[in-house]
Amino acid sequence: MSNTISSVSVADHSSAAPDVTEPDGTPTWITRASNLVVAISRVRAGSLLETATCPDEHFVLLPDAPARVQAGAEAREAAADSLLIVPPGPSRIEALAEGWVLRCYSARHAELLARAGNAADFVPPRPGVAPLVDWPAPPGGFRLRVYPLGEHLKAGDKTRVFRSANLMINILRERTEPRDPRAMSPHAHADFEQASVTLSGVHIHHLRWPWTPDMTSWRDDQALQVGSPSVTVIPPQVVHTTRNIGAGPALLIDLFAPPRADFSLRPGMVRNADEYPLPESLQSSTPAASAGATR
């Protein structure tokens, strides 16, 4: 265990100016972690979001507005409440209504990393974070994949987890009431960061740093309140749990790079596991009875 534990990196975009204004005027906020970068755009019908080149796959989440997405020679129209995995290379998103678009890339997308509003938080590199290592490519090859999220949420489900060869996304069930403070789930991750994205509602991230042998590194507990949209990057070893407060719907998304082994070994947790093989080192692992807390 490293005796050096990083601070949380918080980017609350609810009152901040955009990091980038697209050529058609669309505002975009960009936030990075060690191994990934998130771009959140507020689109209207006709807005265009273009990626000139991308070295690997990336996610596109359409929580509340449909879009037409083109990747190379492929083009698909995706309804609101959809997730897309976009293959390497150039791509283009045309929004068909007003709403949010979330794009998540690996840290290999150097141009976006440099534009991130929190870029200074990751210089020098943060300690204790597992490196970005690709998992196996899908057997049928990279292609544009569209997942209508309503088809992947059964009664009682709290999460919908998907992975690509380099990223993992956990789209939590939208809450319509404040979380019960008697039913929290504090937990920590040994060696990976968690980028928690708030797309609707107000959330409080409760954070506790472990006591290392170096007493001068000890920190007080924190309760960070964030609006929408926002991205909070939680470092390894920090105990955390999150609750939404106030009226109205609340939507939270967690992002990881590389994919999490614990989630991937839990039967049925990763909705598209049949499309993306496990690394050889995990293929003989015993399926996990529980992947632990998620929030």
C-alpha positions as CSV (number, residue, x, y, z in Angstrom):
1,M,0.0,0.0,0.0
2,S,1.3,3.4,-0.9
3,N,1.7,5.9,1.9
4,T,0.8,8.7,-0.6
5,I,-2.9,9.0,-1.3
6,S,-4.1,11.6,-3.7
7,S,-6.8,14.2,-3.3
8,V,-10.1,13.9,-4.9
9,S,-10.4,15.8,-8.2
10,V,-13.7,17.6,-8.4
11,A,-15.1,19.3,-11.5
12,D,-18.6,20.7,-10.8
13,H,-19.8,22.0,-14.2
14,S,-23.2,23.2,-13.0
15,S,-21.9,26.7,-12.6
16,A,-18.6,26.6,-14.6
17,A,-18.0,27.9,-18.1
18,P,-17.4,25.2,-20.7
19,D,-13.8,24.1,-21.4
20,V,-14.6,24.0,-25.1
21,T,-17.2,25.6,-27.3
22,E,-17.8,23.4,-30.4
23,P,-17.8,25.1,-33.8
24,D,-21.6,25.2,-33.8
25,G,-21.7,26.8,-30.3
26,T,-22.3,23.6,-28.3
27,P,-20.8,23.8,-24.8
28,T,-18.5,21.0,-23.7
29,W,-17.0,20.3,-20.3
30,I,-13.9,18.1,-20.2
31,T,-12.6,16.2,-17.1
32,R,-9.8,13.7,-16.9
33,A,-8.6,10.9,-14.6
34,S,-5.3,9.0,-14.8
35,N,-6.5,6.6,-17.5
36,L,-9.6,8.2,-19.0
37,V,-11.1,11.5,-20.1
38,V,-14.8,12.5,-20.1
39,A,-16.5,15.1,-22.4
40,I,-20.0,16.2,-21.4
41,S,-21.9,18.3,-24.0
42,R,-25.2,20.1,-23.8
43,V,-26.7,19.6,-27.2
44,R,-29.7,20.8,-29.2
45,A,-31.3,19.3,-32.3
46,G,-28.7,19.6,-35.1
47,S,-25.6,19.8,-32.8
48,L,-22.6,18.1,-34.1
49,L,-19.8,16.4,-32.1
50,E,-16.9,15.1,-34.1
51,T,-13.9,13.1,-33.2
52,A,-11.3,13.4,-36.0
53,T,-9.4,10.4,-34.8
54,C,-9.4,8.0,-31.9
55,P,-6.8,5.3,-31.2
56,D,-9.2,3.0,-29.4
57,E,-12.8,2.4,-28.5
58,H,-14.9,5.0,-26.6
59,F,-18.3,5.2,-25.0
60,V,-21.2,7.5,-25.9
61,L,-24.0,7.8,-23.5
62,L,-27.3,9.4,-24.6
63,P,-29.3,9.8,-21.3
64,D,-32.2,12.0,-22.6
65,A,-31.8,12.8,-26.3
66,P,-31.6,10.6,-29.5
67,A,-28.8,11.0,-31.9
68,R,-27.4,9.8,-35.2
69,V,-23.9,8.3,-34.9
70,Q,-21.4,7.6,-37.6
71,A,-18.2,5.7,-37.2
72,G,-16.2,5.1,-40.3
73,A,-18.6,3.5,-42.9
74,E,-21.2,2.6,-40.2
75,A,-24.1,4.8,-39.2
76,R,-26.7,4.1,-36.5
77,E,-29.6,6.1,-35.0
78,A,-29.8,5.6,-31.3
79,A,-32.8,6.5,-29.1
80,A,-32.6,8.4,-25.9
81,D,-31.4,6.3,-22.9
82,S,-28.9,4.4,-25.0
83,L,-25.2,3.5,-24.7
84,L,-22.9,3.2,-27.7
85,I,-19.5,1.7,-28.0
86,V,-17.7,3.5,-30.9
87,P,-14.8,1.7,-32.6
88,P,-11.3,3.3,-33.2
89,G,-11.1,6.0,-35.9
90,P,-13.1,9.0,-36.8
91,S,-16.7,9.4,-35.6
92,R,-19.5,11.9,-35.7
93,I,-22.6,12.5,-33.5
94,E,-25.6,14.5,-34.7
95,A,-28.0,15.3,-31.9
96,L,-31.7,14.9,-32.8
97,A,-33.1,16.8,-29.8
98,E,-32.0,18.8,-26.8
99,G,-30.2,17.0,-24.0
100,W,-26.9,15.7,-22.7
101,V,-24.2,13.7,-24.5
102,L,-21.5,12.0,-22.5
103,R,-18.4,10.7,-24.2
104,C,-15.7,8.7,-22.4
105,Y,-12.3,8.0,-24.0
106,S,-9.1,6.4,-22.7
107,A,-6.2,8.6,-21.7
108,R,-4.7,7.8,-25.1
109,H,-6.8,10.6,-26.5
110,A,-4.1,13.2,-25.8
111,E,-5.8,16.2,-27.4
112,L,-8.8,15.9,-24.9
113,L,-6.5,15.4,-21.9
114,A,-4.7,18.7,-22.6
115,R,-8.1,20.5,-22.7
116,A,-9.4,19.1,-19.4
117,G,-10.3,21.7,-16.8
118,N,-8.7,19.6,-14.1
119,A,-5.5,18.7,-16.1
120,A,-3.2,20.2,-13.4
121,D,-4.5,17.7,-10.8
122,F,-2.7,14.9,-12.7
123,V,0.7,16.5,-13.0
124,P,2.8,14.7,-11.9
125,P,1.0,11.3,-12.4
126,R,-0.9,10.0,-9.4
127,P,0.5,7.2,-7.4
128,G,-1.0,3.8,-6.8
129,V,-3.2,3.7,-10.0
130,A,-3.2,0.5,-12.0
131,P,-1.9,1.1,-15.6
132,L,-4.2,1.2,-18.6
133,V,-3.9,-2.2,-20.2
134,D,-6.2,-3.3,-22.9
135,W,-8.4,-6.4,-22.5
136,P,-8.9,-8.7,-25.5
137,A,-10.6,-7.3,-28.6
138,P,-14.1,-8.6,-29.4
139,P,-13.9,-11.8,-31.5
140,G,-16.1,-10.2,-34.3
141,G,-13.9,-7.2,-34.5
142,F,-14.5,-3.6,-33.5
143,R,-17.8,-2.1,-34.7
144,L,-20.4,0.4,-33.7
145,R,-22.5,-1.1,-30.9
146,V,-25.8,0.3,-29.6
147,Y,-27.4,-0.8,-26.3
148,P,-30.9,0.5,-25.4
149,L,-30.6,0.7,-21.7
150,G,-34.2,0.0,-20.8
151,E,-33.7,-3.5,-22.1
152,H,-30.9,-4.1,-19.6
153,L,-32.7,-3.1,-16.4
154,K,-34.9,-5.6,-14.6
155,A,-36.9,-5.2,-11.5
156,G,-34.6,-4.9,-8.5
157,D,-31.5,-4.1,-10.5
158,K,-29.5,-1.1,-9.3
159,T,-26.8,-1.1,-11.9
160,R,-26.1,-1.7,-15.6
161,V,-22.5,-2.4,-16.3
162,F,-20.9,-2.6,-19.7
163,R,-17.3,-3.0,-20.8
164,S,-15.2,-2.4,-23.9
165,A,-11.6,-3.6,-24.4
166,N,-10.3,-0.6,-22.5
167,L,-13.2,1.0,-20.4
168,M,-16.0,0.1,-18.1
169,I,-19.2,2.0,-17.3
170,N,-21.7,1.5,-14.5
171,I,-25.0,3.3,-15.2
172,L,-27.0,3.3,-12.0
173,R,-30.7,3.2,-11.8
174,E,-32.1,6.7,-11.7
175,R,-33.3,7.7,-8.3
176,T,-36.6,9.6,-7.8
177,E,-36.3,10.0,-4.1
178,P,-33.4,10.9,-1.8
179,R,-31.2,7.9,-0.8
180,D,-31.9,6.5,2.7
181,P,-29.0,7.6,4.9
182,R,-29.4,4.3,6.8
183,A,-28.6,2.3,3.7
184,M,-25.2,3.6,2.6
185,S,-22.4,1.4,1.2
186,P,-18.9,2.7,2.1
187,H,-16.1,0.9,0.3
188,A,-12.7,1.5,-1.2
189,H,-10.7,0.3,-4.3
190,A,-7.2,-0.9,-3.9
191,D,-5.6,0.3,-7.1
192,F,-8.0,2.0,-9.5
193,E,-9.7,5.4,-9.7
194,Q,-13.5,5.9,-10.0
195,A,-14.8,8.8,-12.1
196,S,-18.3,9.5,-10.8
197,V,-20.5,11.5,-13.1
198,T,-23.6,13.3,-12.0
199,L,-26.0,14.0,-14.9
200,S,-29.1,15.0,-12.9
201,G,-29.8,15.9,-9.3
202,V,-27.6,16.9,-6.5
203,H,-25.2,14.4,-4.8
204,I,-22.9,14.3,-1.8
205,H,-19.8,12.2,-2.0
206,H,-18.8,11.1,1.5
207,L,-15.0,10.4,1.7
208,R,-12.7,9.0,4.3
209,W,-8.9,8.7,3.9
210,P,-7.2,5.7,5.6
211,W,-4.6,6.2,8.3
212,T,-1.3,5.3,6.9
213,P,1.9,4.9,9.0
214,D,2.7,8.5,8.2
215,M,0.5,10.5,10.5
216,T,1.2,13.7,8.7
217,S,-0.7,12.3,5.7
218,W,-3.9,11.8,7.7
219,R,-6.9,13.8,6.5
220,D,-10.3,14.8,7.9
221,D,-13.4,13.2,6.4
222,Q,-15.0,15.1,3.5
223,A,-18.6,15.5,2.3
224,L,-18.5,17.0,-1.2
225,Q,-21.7,18.3,-2.6
226,V,-21.9,18.5,-6.4
227,G,-24.5,19.6,-8.9
228,S,-25.2,18.5,-12.5
229,P,-23.3,17.9,-14.5
230,S,-20.2,17.1,-12.6
231,V,-17.3,14.6,-12.5
232,T,-15.6,13.6,-9.3
233,V,-12.5,11.4,-9.6
234,I,-11.9,9.3,-6.4
235,P,-8.4,7.9,-6.0
236,P,-7.5,4.4,-4.8
237,Q,-7.7,3.5,-1.1
238,V,-10.2,6.4,-0.3
239,V,-13.3,5.0,1.4
240,H,-16.4,6.5,-0.4
241,T,-20.1,6.3,-0.7
242,T,-22.6,8.7,-2.4
243,R,-26.2,9.8,-1.8
244,N,-28.5,12.0,-3.7
245,I,-30.4,14.7,-1.9
246,G,-33.4,16.9,-2.6
247,A,-36.3,16.5,-4.9
248,G,-36.4,15.3,-8.5
249,P,-34.6,12.5,-10.4
250,A,-30.9,11.8,-9.8
251,L,-28.6,10.0,-12.3
252,L,-25.1,8.8,-11.4
253,I,-22.6,7.1,-13.7
254,D,-19.3,5.5,-12.7
255,L,-16.4,5.1,-15.1
256,F,-13.3,3.0,-14.9
257,A,-10.2,2.3,-17.0
258,P,-9.2,-0.5,-17.5
259,P,-12.3,-2.6,-16.9
260,R,-12.8,-3.9,-13.3
261,A,-12.0,-7.6,-12.8
262,D,-14.3,-8.0,-9.8
263,F,-17.4,-6.8,-11.7
264,S,-16.4,-8.9,-14.7
265,L,-16.2,-12.1,-12.6
266,R,-19.6,-11.7,-11.1
267,P,-22.0,-13.7,-13.3
268,G,-24.5,-11.6,-15.2
269,M,-23.2,-8.2,-13.9
270,V,-21.6,-7.1,-17.1
271,R,-24.4,-6.9,-19.6
272,N,-22.3,-7.3,-22.8
273,A,-19.8,-9.8,-21.4
274,D,-20.5,-12.3,-24.2
275,E,-19.1,-9.7,-26.7
276,Y,-15.8,-8.9,-24.9
277,P,-13.7,-11.8,-23.7
278,L,-11.9,-11.8,-20.3
279,P,-8.1,-11.6,-20.3
280,E,-6.5,-15.1,-20.2
281,S,-5.3,-14.4,-16.7
282,L,-8.9,-14.2,-15.5
283,Q,-10.5,-16.9,-17.6
284,S,-9.8,-19.6,-15.0
285,S,-10.8,-17.5,-12.0
286,T,-13.6,-18.7,-9.8
287,P,-16.8,-16.5,-10.4
288,A,-17.1,-14.0,-7.7
289,A,-20.1,-14.5,-5.4
290,S,-20.3,-10.7,-4.9
291,A,-18.6,-7.8,-6.5
292,G,-18.9,-5.7,-3.4
293,A,-20.5,-2.3,-3.0
294,T,-20.9,0.0,-5.9
295,R,-22.0,3.3,-4.2
